[in-house]
């Protein structure tokens, strides 16, 4: 196998509400809408996130993203209206856990 790109997929029940929420989370607009019910944010050349409308599977997704400025991200998310419990210490790093309106978990890690 020679993988060249990774797209994490988060499933949501209400597509447009999910797009609005993830737009706040990522601090930028959608990069692509390859098909109906699918939106993509391209966060790096070979990494991105998809939001996919699937009411039956909504809320069962988790992704982990390394973040170079965890403190800055925590502040930006609060200002954007995305609540979280703050940064927690883990064994070898710190984590910031955010939950979308459907219950999907986004775990940001950093030092």
C-alpha positions in Angstrom: 0.0 0.0 0.0 1.2 3.5 -0.8 -1.3 5.9 0.8 -0.8 9.5 -0.1 -3.7 11.3 1.6 -6.0 10.8 4.6 -9.4 12.3 5.2 -11.0 11.7 8.6 -14.8 11.5 8.3 -17.3 12.8 10.9 -20.9 11.8 10.4 -23.7 14.2 11.3 -27.5 14.1 11.3 -28.1 17.7 10.1 -25.6 18.4 7.3 -25.9 22.2 7.1 -25.7 22.6 10.9 -22.7 20.3 10.9 -21.0 22.4 8.2 -21.6 25.6 10.2 -20.2 24.0 13.4 -17.1 22.5 11.7 -16.5 25.9 9.9 -16.3 27.4 13.4 -14.1 24.6 14.6 -11.6 24.9 11.8 -11.8 28.6 11.5 -12.2 28.5 7.8 -14.7 27.8 5.1 -15.3 24.5 3.3 -12.6 23.7 0.8 -14.7 21.2 -1.3 -18.2 19.8 -1.7 -17.5 16.7 -3.8 -21.1 15.5 -3.7 -24.4 16.2 -2.0 -24.2 15.7 1.8 -20.3 15.8 1.9 -18.0 18.7 2.8 -14.3 18.8 3.1 -11.7 20.9 4.9 -8.1 20.4 3.6 -6.1 21.1 6.7 -2.7 20.2 5.1 -1.6 19.0 1.7 -2.2 15.3 2.6 -4.7 15.6 5.4 -8.3 16.7 5.7 -11.6 16.2 7.4 -14.9 15.3 5.8 -18.4 16.0 7.2 -20.9 13.5 5.9 -24.6 13.4 6.4 -25.7 10.1 7.7 -28.4 10.3 10.4 -28.1 6.6 11.3 -24.4 6.8 12.1 -24.3 10.4 13.4 -22.4 10.9 16.6 -20.2 7.7 16.4 -17.1 9.3 15.0 -13.8 10.3 16.7 -10.7 11.9 15.3 -7.4 13.0 16.8 -5.5 16.0 15.5 -2.0 17.1 16.6 -2.1 20.9 17.2 1.0 23.1 17.4 -0.7 25.8 19.5 -3.1 24.0 21.9 -3.5 27.1 24.1 -4.2 29.4 21.2 -6.7 26.9 19.8 -8.6 26.6 23.1 -8.9 30.4 23.3 -10.0 30.7 19.7 -12.7 27.9 20.1 -14.1 29.6 23.2 -14.3 32.9 21.3 -16.1 31.1 18.4 -18.7 29.7 20.8 -17.4 26.2 21.0 -17.4 25.1 24.6 -14.9 22.6 26.0 -13.6 21.6 29.4 -10.2 23.1 28.8 -6.8 21.5 28.2 -6.1 18.3 30.2 -2.7 16.7 30.9 -2.2 13.2 29.5 0.7 10.9 29.9 3.0 12.3 27.2 1.1 15.3 26.0 -1.9 17.6 26.6 -5.3 17.1 25.1 -8.3 19.3 24.3 -11.5 17.4 23.7 -14.3 18.9 21.8 -17.7 17.4 21.1 -19.8 18.4 18.1 -23.6 18.8 18.4 -24.1 15.1 17.3 -21.7 13.7 19.9 -18.7 13.1 17.7 -15.4 13.6 19.5 -12.5 15.7 18.3 -9.3 15.3 20.3 -6.6 17.9 19.8 -3.2 16.9 21.2 -0.2 19.0 21.8 2.5 19.9 24.3 
